[in-house]
């Protein structure tokens, strides 16, 4: 099991230069976990794509439903105290610290492309690229 942030989930469904690495990550470890916050963050990304006319409402809704199906049963609440503690000890947002709090709680790495998380929590956060390089050999 790994914790993934919203960017990694989004890369599976929204074509991006990082999409192949996200797909590779899913083949390496398909037991993804995330705090419930991921839902709101992905909805926000999808709303932005709709505003920019990159997606229609029906497409955005389909992507959200597919992402919900992928993450079903692997979404978790996190401790507010722990999120606030992590935020107080770093330069990361409380939103980002939700992912670190969950990774700590589950005792698994967080796979991310977020530079602030990678800098602030090097013992927990691993870059998407490094994860694929480290664990992607068959």
C-alpha distance (Angstrom), angle and dihedral (degrees) to the residues before:
residue distance angle dihedral
X1 . . .
X2 3.79 . .
X3 3.78 133.7 .
X4 3.79 113.5 -124.6
X5 3.76 127.5 -167.3
X6 3.78 125.0 -130.1
X7 3.80 92.5 -95.5
X8 3.80 91.3 61.4
X9 3.80 92.0 48.5
X10 3.79 90.4 47.2
X11 3.80 93.0 50.6
X12 3.81 89.0 63.3
X13 3.78 92.3 59.1
X14 3.82 105.0 27.0
X15 3.78 115.0 58.1
X16 3.79 110.4 -116.4
X17 3.79 138.8 147.5
X18 3.84 85.8 -98.4
X19 3.82 94.7 52.4
X20 3.83 95.8 93.9
X21 3.82 90.1 52.7
X22 3.81 91.6 48.9
X23 3.80 89.6 50.3
X24 3.81 89.9 48.7
X25 3.80 90.1 50.1
X26 3.80 89.7 54.1
X27 3.81 90.4 53.2
X28 3.82 91.0 48.3
X29 3.81 93.9 48.8
X30 3.79 119.8 0.9
X31 3.80 94.5 178.9
X32 3.79 97.0 96.5
X33 3.79 123.5 174.4
X34 3.81 131.8 -172.1
X35 3.79 139.5 167.6
X36 3.81 114.6 -98.7
X37 3.80 87.7 -104.7
X38 3.81 89.8 80.1
X39 3.81 88.9 77.5
X40 3.80 94.3 60.5
X41 3.78 92.6 42.5
X42 3.81 92.9 52.0
X43 3.80 91.0 46.1
X44 3.79 87.8 53.9
X45 3.81 91.6 51.6
X46 3.80 90.7 48.3
X47 3.81 90.5 49.5
X48 3.80 89.3 53.3
X49 3.81 90.6 51.0
X50 3.81 89.4 51.0
X51 3.81 92.3 49.1
X52 3.79 89.2 51.7
X53 3.82 88.8 49.1
X54 3.80 91.1 -119.0
X55 3.81 91.9 122.1
X56 3.78 135.0 26.4
X57 3.80 119.6 -133.4
X58 3.80 91.7 -105.1
X59 3.83 91.2 52.9
X60 3.79 92.6 47.5
X61 3.79 90.9 49.1
X62 3.80 91.2 49.5
X63 3.81 91.3 50.9
X64 3.80 91.0 49.0
X65 3.80 91.4 49.9
X66 3.81 91.7 49.3
X67 3.80 90.9 49.1
X68 3.81 91.0 48.6
X69 3.79 89.2 51.7
X70 3.82 90.9 50.4
X71 3.80 92.8 50.5
X72 3.83 98.4 38.6
X73 3.78 110.8 134.9
X74 3.79 92.9 9.5
X75 3.79 101.3 80.7
X76 3.77 118.6 106.2
X77 3.77 142.0 -169.2
X78 3.78 114.1 -127.6
X79 3.77 132.4 -150.0
X80 3.80 112.8 -93.1
X81 3.79 89.8 -149.8
X82 3.80 91.6 54.0
X83 3.81 92.9 47.3
X84 3.80 91.2 49.8
X85 3.82 91.6 45.5
X86 3.79 91.4 52.4
X87 3.81 91.6 46.2
X88 3.81 90.7 50.4
X89 3.80 91.2 53.1
X90 3.80 96.2 47.2
X91 3.77 143.3 36.6
X92 3.82 90.7 -112.3
X93 3.79 126.3 113.1
X94 3.77 121.3 -107.0
X95 3.81 86.6 -114.9
X96 3.79 91.1 59.3
X97 3.78 92.5 42.3
X98 3.81 89.4 60.9
X99 3.80 88.0 70.5
X100 3.81 92.4 48.2
X101 3.81 91.3 47.2
X102 3.80 90.7 53.3
X103 3.80 93.4 46.4
X104 3.81 89.5 50.8
X105 3.79 91.7 47.4
X106 3.81 93.1 49.7
X107 3.82 91.8 39.1
X108 3.80 92.1 -128.8
X109 3.82 133.5 116.5
X110 3.79 125.0 -92.0
X111 3.80 112.0 -129.9
X112 3.79 109.6 -150.1
X113 3.78 146.5 143.8
X114 3.81 91.9 -146.5
X115 3.81 106.5 122.5
X116 3.82 94.1 -158.8
X117 3.81 91.4 54.7
X118 3.79 91.9 45.5
X119 3.82 90.3 51.4
X120 3.79 96.6 40.0
X121 3.79 98.7 44.7
X122 3.81 108.9 26.2
X123 3.81 92.8 157.3
X124 3.82 92.1 58.3
X125 3.81 108.3 24.0
X126 3.80 120.7 70.7
X127 3.77 124.2 -176.1
X128 3.78 119.3 -111.7
X129 3.80 89.6 -121.7
X130 3.81 94.3 50.4
X131 3.80 92.4 45.4
X132 3.80 90.4 54.8
X133 3.81 91.9 45.8
X134 3.79 94.3 46.0
X135 3.78 100.0 43.7
X136 3.78 103.6 17.9
X137 3.79 98.7 88.5
X138 3.79 112.8 111.7
